[in-house]
Amino acid sequence: MFDNLSDKLQRVIKNLRGEGKLTAENMEAALREIRVALLEADVHFRVVKQLMESIKEKALGQEVLTSLSPTQQVVKIVYDELVRTLGTHASRLRMANEPPSVIFIVGLQGSGKTTSTGKLARYLSREKHNPLVVSVDVYRPAARHQLAVLARDLKLPIYAGPEGENRPLELARGARREAMQTGKDVVLVDTAGRLHIDDDLMVELQQLKESLNPTEILFVADAMTGQDAIRSAEEFHKRLGITGVVLTKMDGDARGGAALSIRQVTGQPLKFVGVGEKPDAFELFYPDRVASRILGMGDVISLVEKVSQEIDQKKTEEMQRKLLEDDFSLDDFRDQLKQLSKLGSLESLLGMMPKVGPFKELQNAKVDEKELTRVVAIIDSMTPHERRNHMIINGSRRRRIAKGSGTTVQDVNNLLKQYAQARKMMKSFSGSLMGGKMGTMLGKRLGKLKLPFPGNPFS
């Protein structure tokens, strides 16, 4: 997310630090580079103009140029303006005074509406809500089937409607009626989309809006489409009055322009971002955290929150005990890796790290996600006795384990070597990375951390 923009802005800041002192001339040159970086990131030209005028006014002020730490002040100005452009604070969903709250999911075909409906329902469930989902896309049967499959996989209640019912308005009304009867407090309506905006689509959505009076109308936009996403959001807002935006595929090769532009263009907040294919790869949008990541300062707060949500505290405490008693087996090693995998892709975790100080060496790390699966396969090919005591694994056992896991003897050797190193390292960690002292240990340790995978996935 924002990798290209982040790299360019950090380069501008690095160049400013190299100056003996800031002058109006070198500051103007830096501002020009910031402007180019924003335009190349596909930020809407009107947004770039407003952003640059505000940054320039503050950055060329006398108090900055004569400050003892002018570069830090420039960074703060850029950070503050990015936060303001992105929306200042996280914008949470509004709920009706009397349930159920009705939330429309709207957007063009292919933008990720149905997937986002399922992800949002899961998010709401974890937030102690009781959602019901319904698809009113009667023109594309695959859409209704897709939502039904998602609901089944995520164990979410779905309203299918009477057999043969193909009227969007009746399906939506029926879902709201069932929610009231069954105690569901939120109804998520996955609406129809088109390849382009047309009058028929808008008339249907307006009728649904008038009849159901939704508390939220969330426009789903594909971050990969850049300026097209911005134009579509603007048009939907004019015709329908959206209340927020969900930006999908932010984990892809998106340049970030849509995120920086949509709020300014529509006046409506970016509420959620989709950052992967997994059901939990769906996050509340925090402008301050995103601005921090763009400027290379990382997002350790989100990382700590993710750890606290996903990591089993009881298992962590048990792991700490085993480490302290030197009883950390290959079974435990495998469980630790599985816990790590719950946090999402390793690249997304690295993206939350600051790109300065001791974390600088992680900036260009390349992660082979398949290595984790390979490690688990190797350990699973061992006998329980071998997993408890790795010292008995001789040459013939290594050959058998390699054959059973579809790997090579060298892979098995690398795993055993790195497991031994991990035992030593993790004992000194005392479980802090996964435990309550994570914030303290993170700064001290993670810059030197080499995750224990065979084949050295970080290169």
MARBAKE-622961 format. One record per residue (C-alpha): x negated, y negated, z negated; residue number from 0. Coordinates in steps of 0.001 Angstrom, whole numbers. Layout:
BEGIN
X / Y / Z / num
X / Y / Z / NUM $
...
//
This chain:
BEGIN
X / Y / Z / num
0 / 0 / 0 / 0 $
-1407 / -3430 / 1028 / 1 $
-4874 / -1917 / 1627 / 2 $
-5820 / -4146 / 4571 / 3 $
-4516 / -7331 / 2964 / 4 $
-6144 / -6420 / -341 / 5 $
-9549 / -5815 / 1267 / 6 $
-9475 / -9119 / 3143 / 7 $
-8387 / -11229 / 168 / 8 $
-11036 / -9630 / -2019 / 9 $
-13654 / -10426 / 629 / 10 $
-12581 / -14081 / 629 / 11 $
-12860 / -14221 / -3172 / 12 $
-16280 / -12512 / -3077 / 13 $
-17523 / -15099 / -580 / 14 $
-16291 / -17920 / -2826 / 15 $
-18207 / -16439 / -5755 / 16 $
-21338 / -16549 / -3606 / 17 $
-21097 / -20319 / -3219 / 18 $
-23234 / -22442 / -5545 / 19 $
-20207 / -24590 / -6254 / 20 $
-16825 / -25095 / -4664 / 21 $
-16270 / -28039 / -2359 / 22 $
-13298 / -29173 / -313 / 23 $
-15087 / -27812 / 2790 / 24 $
-15755 / -24261 / 1650 / 25 $
-12353 / -24162 / -18 / 26 $
-10700 / -25104 / 3290 / 27 $
-12632 / -22305 / 5017 / 28 $
-11443 / -19807 / 2389 / 29 $
-7838 / -20948 / 2758 / 30 $
-8052 / -20435 / 6525 / 31 $
-9234 / -16866 / 5940 / 32 $
-6392 / -16239 / 3477 / 33 $
-3910 / -17523 / 6069 / 34 $
-5307 / -15206 / 8761 / 35 $
-5244 / -12252 / 6333 / 36 $
-1562 / -12868 / 5556 / 37 $
-599 / -13188 / 9240 / 38 $
-2513 / -10014 / 10128 / 39 $
-649 / -8228 / 7317 / 40 $
2582 / -9007 / 9207 / 41 $
3825 / -11569 / 6686 / 42 $
6542 / -13733 / 8254 / 43 $
5099 / -16984 / 9614 / 44 $
7539 / -19134 / 7605 / 45 $
6492 / -17350 / 4414 / 46 $
2808 / -17803 / 5245 / 47 $
3375 / -21519 / 5818 / 48 $
5160 / -21982 / 2465 / 49 $
2639 / -19853 / 595 / 50 $
-400 / -21630 / 2055 / 51 $
1004 / -25103 / 1398 / 52 $
1509 / -24237 / -2251 / 53 $
-1909 / -22564 / -2662 / 54 $
-3688 / -25384 / -855 / 55 $
-2072 / -28097 / -2965 / 56 $
-3201 / -26421 / -6189 / 57 $
-6587 / -25053 / -5028 / 58 $
-7844 / -28401 / -3717 / 59 $
-6935 / -30198 / -6930 / 60 $
-9707 / -31973 / -8808 / 61 $
-9343 / -29759 / -11892 / 62 $
-10216 / -26675 / -9806 / 63 $
-13169 / -28064 / -7878 / 64 $
-14759 / -29517 / -11017 / 65 $
-13974 / -26553 / -13264 / 66 $
-16703 / -24473 / -14905 / 67 $
-15093 / -21342 / -13375 / 68 $
-13452 / -22573 / -10156 / 69 $
-13356 / -19167 / -8436 / 70 $
-11377 / -17649 / -11305 / 71 $
-8956 / -20552 / -11086 / 72 $
-8509 / -19970 / -7362 / 73 $
-7817 / -16273 / -8024 / 74 $
-5218 / -17252 / -10628 / 75 $
-3568 / -19693 / -8211 / 76 $
-3357 / -17066 / -5447 / 77 $
-2073 / -14509 / -7961 / 78 $
605 / -16879 / -9308 / 79 $
1803 / -17772 / -5805 / 80 $
1923 / -14117 / -4734 / 81 $
4014 / -13298 / -7818 / 82 $
6352 / -16221 / -7105 / 83 $
6737 / -15125 / -3465 / 84 $
7378 / -11517 / -4454 / 85 $
10018 / -12468 / -6994 / 86 $
8435 / -13385 / -10365 / 87 $
9897 / -10446 / -12298 / 88 $
11382 / -6985 / -11729 / 89 $
15020 / -7139 / -10655 / 90 $
17067 / -4341 / -12192 / 91 $
20385 / -3047 / -10948 / 92 $
23541 / -4818 / -12062 / 93 $
26235 / -2637 / -13537 / 94 $
30007 / -3244 / -13670 / 95 $
31594 / -4222 / -16980 / 96 $
33897 / -1244 / -16577 / 97 $
32459 / 1917 / -15009 / 98 $
32044 / 3273 / -12500 / 99 $
29651 / 820 / -10845 / 100 $
29715 / 1184 / -7051 / 101 $
26414 / 769 / -5187 / 102 $
26267 / 675 / -1384 / 103 $
23146 / 1904 / 415 / 104 $
23050 / 203 / 3833 / 105 $
20568 / -153 / 6686 / 106 $
19660 / 938 / 10174 / 107 $
19528 / 4576 / 11216 / 108 $
16185 / 6164 / 10403 / 109 $
15214 / 3688 / 7701 / 110 $
15510 / 6268 / 4915 / 111 $
18992 / 5518 / 3517 / 112 $
19971 / 9080 / 2697 / 113 $
16626 / 9968 / 1102 / 114 $
16714 / 6713 / -885 / 115 $
20249 / 7537 / -2076 / 116 $
19003 / 10828 / -3514 / 117 $
15911 / 9232 / -5054 / 118 $
17939 / 6395 / -6591 / 119 $
20418 / 8899 / -8049 / 120 $
17530 / 10796 / -9628 / 121 $
16058 / 7552 / -10954 / 122 $
19411 / 6601 / -12498 / 123 $
19744 / 10049 / -14072 / 124 $
16371 / 9587 / -15753 / 125 $
17576 / 6209 / -16972 / 126 $
20464 / 7958 / -18803 / 127 $
23131 / 7169 / -16200 / 128 $
25492 / 9752 / -14730 / 129 $
25641 / 9128 / -10960 / 130 $
27867 / 10613 / -8267 / 131 $
26721 / 10447 / -4632 / 132 $
28867 / 10391 / -1501 / 133 $
28063 / 10073 / 2202 / 134 $
30519 / 8131 / 4372 / 135 $
28447 / 8562 / 7540 / 136 $
31109 / 10509 / 9428 / 137 $
29486 / 9824 / 12803 / 138 $
26347 / 11827 / 12134 / 139 $
27204 / 15157 / 10453 / 140 $
23520 / 15791 / 9788 / 141 $
23497 / 12795 / 7430 / 142 $
26223 / 14256 / 5201 / 143 $
24522 / 17647 / 5245 / 144 $
21166 / 16054 / 4377 / 145 $
22658 / 14330 / 1325 / 146 $
24363 / 17590 / 275 / 147 $
21012 / 19422 / 444 / 148 $
19289 / 16655 / -1529 / 149 $
22014 / 16701 / -4159 / 150 $
21733 / 20476 / -4497 / 151 $
17932 / 20388 / -4788 / 152 $
18019 / 17568 / -7356 / 153 $
21024 / 19068 / -9184 / 154 $
23102 / 15942 / -8611 / 155 $
26905 / 15858 / -8346 / 156 $
28191 / 15007 / -4881 / 157 $
31674 / 14168 / -3621 / 158 $
32402 / 16019 / -366 / 159 $
36051 / 14976 / -5 / 160 $
38971 / 17049 / 1310 / 161 $
38146 / 19365 / 4194 / 162 $
38460 / 17522 / 7502 / 163 $
38463 / 14040 / 5935 / 164 $
36471 / 11757 / 8237 / 165 $
37593 / 8277 / 7220 / 166 $
34751 / 6402 / 5465 / 167 $
37105 / 4269 / 3374 / 168 $
39065 / 7273 / 2068 / 169 $
35859 / 9161 / 1254 / 170 $
34503 / 6203 / -734 / 171 $
37802 / 5709 / -2575 / 172 $
37987 / 9411 / -3329 / 173 $
34444 / 9362 / -4771 / 174 $
35293 / 6435 / -7031 / 175 $
38482 / 8165 / -8178 / 176 $
36577 / 11363 / -8989 / 177 $
33911 / 9394 / -10857 / 178 $
36585 / 7827 / -13054 / 179 $
38162 / 11213 / -13743 / 180 $
34877 / 13004 / -14520 / 181 $
33072 / 10326 / -16521 / 182 $
30483 / 9349 / -13898 / 183 $
29331 / 5762 / -14445 / 184 $
27732 / 5079 / -11026 / 185 $
28883 / 5901 / -7475 / 186 $
26183 / 5741 / -4796 / 187 $
27688 / 5336 / -1316 / 188 $
25383 / 6363 / 1543 / 189 $
26816 / 4394 / 4453 / 190 $
26539 / 4885 / 8204 / 191 $
23694 / 3350 / 10177 / 192 $
23016 / 2512 / 13796 / 193 $
19871 / 2203 / 15872 / 194 $
20698 / -1495 / 16063 / 195 $
23110 / -3920 / 14402 / 196 $
26550 / -3963 / 16056 / 197 $
30009 / -5352 / 15300 / 198 $
31654 / -1960 / 14709 / 199 $
29149 / -1101 / 11980 / 200 $
29535 / -4465 / 10270 / 201 $
33337 / -4410 / 10388 / 202 $
33336 / -977 / 8742 / 203 $
30900 / -2101 / 6024 / 204 $
32896 / -5268 / 5389 / 205 $
36093 / -3206 / 4967 / 206 $
34324 / -914 / 2502 / 207 $
33039 / -3940 / 611 / 208 $
36486 / -5573 / 382 / 209 $
38110 / -2367 / -828 / 210 $
35516 / -1127 / -3346 / 211 $
33970 / -4424 / -4537 / 212 $
30463 / -2969 / -5065 / 213 $
28216 / -4330 / -7808 / 214 $
25173 / -3885 / -5554 / 215 $
24606 / -3701 / -1800 / 216 $
21070 / -2420 / -1298 / 217 $
19514 / -2786 / 2141 / 218 $
17016 / -24 / 2948 / 219 $
14133 / -1138 / 5157 / 220 $
11250 / 854 / 6621 / 221 $
7992 / -910 / 5672 / 222 $
6307 / 582 / 8748 / 223 $
8490 / -1528 / 11056 / 224 $
7101 / -4820 / 9708 / 225 $
8782 / -7836 / 11292 / 226 $
11709 / -5688 / 12504 / 227 $
12508 / -4817 / 8880 / 228 $
12517 / -8513 / 7980 / 229 $
14809 / -9456 / 10897 / 230 $
17224 / -6610 / 10092 / 231 $
17365 / -7571 / 6405 / 232 $
18104 / -11180 / 7356 / 233 $
20901 / -10145 / 9732 / 234 $
22498 / -7717 / 7257 / 235 $
22438 / -10420 / 4602 / 236 $
24161 / -12938 / 6890 / 237 $
26886 / -10468 / 7821 / 238 $
27338 / -8511 / 4596 / 239 $
25690 / -10335 / 1702 / 240 $
23124 / -7837 / 426 / 241 $
22063 / -8057 / -3230 / 242 $
18684 / -6369 / -3010 / 243 $
16229 / -4409 / -878 / 244 $
14710 / -939 / -1038 / 245 $
11479 / -742 / 953 / 246 $
10563 / 2783 / 2075 / 247 $
7298 / 4328 / 3329 / 248 $
5123 / 1948 / 1332 / 249 $
2609 / 4786 / 979 / 250 $
2033 / 4838 / 4736 / 251 $
-46 / 2564 / 6943 / 252 $
2122 / -423 / 6044 / 253 $
419 / -3804 / 6104 / 254 $
2600 / -5178 / 3320 / 255 $
4145 / -8042 / 5265 / 256 $
7716 / -6871 / 4755 / 257 $
7327 / -6793 / 964 / 258 $
5861 / -10287 / 907 / 259 $
8482 / -11684 / 3282 / 260 $
11888 / -10152 / 2607 / 261 $
12669 / -12037 / -589 / 262 $
11718 / -15394 / 906 / 263 $
13648 / -14777 / 4126 / 264 $
16841 / -13349 / 2577 / 265 $
16703 / -14923 / -876 / 266 $
17404 / -11446 / -2316 / 267 $
14973 / -9457 / -4477 / 268 $
13000 / -6385 / -3568 / 269 $
14305 / -3911 / -6171 / 270 $
12723 / -547 / -5362 / 271 $
9950 / 906 / -3224 / 272 $
9603 / 4416 / -1877 / 273 $
5979 / 5532 / -2149 / 274 $
6048 / 9127 / -946 / 275 $
8185 / 12083 / 36 / 276 $
8687 / 13606 / -3418 / 277 $
11979 / 12848 / -5211 / 278 $
10164 / 10915 / -7951 / 279 $
8134 / 8826 / -5481 / 280 $
10518 / 5939 / -6042 / 281 $
9628 / 2990 / -8231 / 282 $
11100 / -192 / -9627 / 283 $
9361 / -3111 / -7921 / 284 $
7218 / -5239 / -10254 / 285 $
5985 / -8425 / -8483 / 286 $
3219 / -9126 / -11023 / 287 $
1831 / -5592 / -10792 / 288 $
1893 / -5642 / -6990 / 289 $
128 / -9022 / -6892 / 290 $
-2494 / -7620 / -9263 / 291 $
-3108 / -4657 / -6944 / 292 $
-3337 / -6898 / -3862 / 293 $
-6122 / -8891 / -5541 / 294 $
-7983 / -5728 / -6572 / 295 $
-7158 / -5948 / -10271 / 296 $
-5348 / -2610 / -10309 / 297 $
-2132 / -1612 / -12016 / 298 $
-3128 / 243 / -15152 / 299 $
247 / -549 / -16791 / 300 $
2101 / 1516 / -14180 / 301 $
-468 / 4287 / -14499 / 302 $
-27 / 4460 / -18273 / 303 $
3772 / 4473 / -17861 / 304 $
3548 / 7274 / -15319 / 305 $
1354 / 9324 / -17650 / 306 $
3690 / 8807 / -20609 / 307 $
6704 / 9875 / -18500 / 308 $
5223 / 12922 / -16793 / 309 $
2672 / 14414 / -19169 / 310 $
3892 / 16885 / -21790 / 311 $
2742 / 15441 / -25110 / 312 $
2925 / 18808 / -26915 / 313 $
720 / 20424 / -24286 / 314 $
-1659 / 17487 / -24552 / 315 $
-1994 / 17887 / -28307 / 316 $
-2526 / 21634 / -27913 / 317 $
-5187 / 20915 / -25263 / 318 $
-6961 / 18529 / -27615 / 319 $
-7035 / 21200 / -30308 / 320 $
-8512 / 23758 / -27896 / 321 $
-11146 / 21309 / -26695 / 322 $
-12224 / 20507 / -30220 / 323 $
-12384 / 24232 / -31080 / 324 $
-14257 / 25061 / -27852 / 325 $
-11367 / 27306 / -26776 / 326 $
-10651 / 25694 / -23386 / 327 $
-10059 / 28573 / -20918 / 328 $
-9527 / 28675 / -17179 / 329 $
-5806 / 29079 / -17906 / 330 $
-5922 / 25750 / -19727 / 331 $
-7949 / 24247 / -16890 / 332 $
-5249 / 25297 / -14405 / 333 $
-2490 / 23886 / -16640 / 334 $
-4374 / 20593 / -16892 / 335 $
-4590 / 20372 / -13095 / 336 $
-873 / 21107 / -12782 / 337 $
-140 / 18333 / -15259 / 338 $
-2308 / 16009 / -13178 / 339 $
-345 / 16916 / -10040 / 340 $
2872 / 15697 / -11712 / 341 $
1516 / 12162 / -11546 / 342 $
1719 / 12108 / -7753 / 343 $
-994 / 11988 / -5116 / 344 $
-4507 / 11370 / -6357 / 345 $
-4937 / 8584 / -3809 / 346 $
-1921 / 6763 / -5261 / 347 $
-3467 / 7088 / -8740 / 348 $
-6767 / 5695 / -7483 / 349 $
-4816 / 2825 / -5926 / 350 $
-3753 / 1781 / -9429 / 351 $
-7365 / 1416 / -10575 / 352 $
-9071 / -1978 / -10583 / 353 $
-11543 / -2396 / -7735 / 354 $
-14058 / -4225 / -9876 / 355 $
-16555 / -3395 / -12605 / 356 $
-17002 / 291 / -13458 / 357 $
-14155 / 1281 / -11124 / 358 $
-15816 / -140 / -8018 / 359 $
-17265 / 3231 / -7017 / 360 $
-13732 / 4676 / -6744 / 361 $
-12686 / 2047 / -4179 / 362 $
-13679 / 4085 / -1118 / 363 $
-13138 / 7543 / -2597 / 364 $
-11550 / 10048 / -247 / 365 $
-9363 / 12678 / -1832 / 366 $
-8656 / 16116 / -394 / 367 $
-5249 / 16939 / -1901 / 368 $
-5526 / 20566 / -738 / 369 $
-8377 / 21178 / -3152 / 370 $
-6043 / 21212 / -6154 / 371 $
-3920 / 23947 / -4543 / 372 $
-7088 / 25886 / -3711 / 373 $
-8353 / 25684 / -7290 / 374 $
-5054 / 26993 / -8657 / 375 $
-5113 / 29847 / -6096 / 376 $
-8629 / 30863 / -7188 / 377 $
-7720 / 30877 / -10878 / 378 $
-4496 / 32804 / -10152 / 379 $
-6586 / 35496 / -8400 / 380 $
-8501 / 36192 / -11612 / 381 $
-7436 / 38725 / -14218 / 382 $
-6207 / 37408 / -17604 / 383 $
-9453 / 38657 / -19141 / 384 $
-11548 / 36743 / -16583 / 385 $
-9569 / 33570 / -17187 / 386 $
-10175 / 33853 / -20928 / 387 $
-13902 / 34578 / -20552 / 388 $
-15461 / 33223 / -17360 / 389 $
-18891 / 34551 / -18342 / 390 $
-17933 / 38099 / -17246 / 391 $
-17282 / 37013 / -13652 / 392 $
-20209 / 38651 / -11828 / 393 $
-20950 / 38911 / -8123 / 394 $
-18463 / 41683 / -7288 / 395 $
-15699 / 39961 / -9239 / 396 $
-16410 / 36716 / -7392 / 397 $
-16082 / 38483 / -4048 / 398 $
-12756 / 40017 / -5121 / 399 $
-11441 / 36652 / -6377 / 400 $
-12484 / 34899 / -3146 / 401 $
-10735 / 37540 / -1033 / 402 $
-7592 / 37407 / -3171 / 403 $
-7341 / 33613 / -2973 / 404 $
-8236 / 33244 / 696 / 405 $
-11355 / 31250 / -154 / 406 $
-15113 / 31872 / -91 / 407 $
-17524 / 33049 / -2767 / 408 $
-19093 / 29592 / -2602 / 409 $
-15703 / 28054 / -3489 / 410 $
-15455 / 30365 / -6505 / 411 $
-19029 / 29487 / -7533 / 412 $
-18262 / 25769 / -7235 / 413 $
-15120 / 26144 / -9331 / 414 $
-16919 / 27992 / -12118 / 415 $
-19750 / 25465 / -12113 / 416 $
-17399 / 22492 / -12209 / 417 $
-15192 / 24190 / -14797 / 418 $
-18234 / 24425 / -17071 / 419 $
-18978 / 20734 / -16446 / 420 $
-15301 / 19882 / -17056 / 421 $
-15325 / 21701 / -20401 / 422 $
-18264 / 19637 / -21515 / 423 $
-16799 / 16373 / -20225 / 424 $
-13269 / 16995 / -21458 / 425 $
-14478 / 17911 / -24916 / 426 $
-16084 / 14473 / -25154 / 427 $
-12824 / 13030 / -23796 / 428 $
-10905 / 14758 / -26615 / 429 $
-7827 / 14612 / -24420 / 430 $
-7746 / 10817 / -24377 / 431 $
-7020 / 10525 / -20673 / 432 $
-3714 / 12299 / -21123 / 433 $
-3045 / 11193 / -24688 / 434 $
-2095 / 8071 / -26576 / 435 $
-5570 / 6488 / -26479 / 436 $
-5560 / 6427 / -22705 / 437 $
-5733 / 2662 / -22368 / 438 $
-8938 / 2510 / -24440 / 439 $
-10673 / 5449 / -22817 / 440 $
-9662 / 4564 / -19270 / 441 $
-11922 / 1542 / -19072 / 442 $
-14864 / 3371 / -20638 / 443 $
-14679 / 6659 / -18798 / 444 $
-12825 / 6631 / -15520 / 445 $
-15483 / 4764 / -13580 / 446 $
-17756 / 7793 / -14069 / 447 $
-15087 / 10454 / -13702 / 448 $
-15531 / 13158 / -11065 / 449 $
-12459 / 15347 / -11048 / 450 $
-13429 / 19018 / -11303 / 451 $
-12441 / 20405 / -7905 / 452 $
-14580 / 22765 / -5826 / 453 $
-15975 / 21340 / -2637 / 454 $
-16296 / 17872 / -4198 / 455 $
-13075 / 16261 / -2850 / 456 $
-14422 / 12785 / -3616 / 457 $
-16876 / 11851 / -909 / 458 $
//
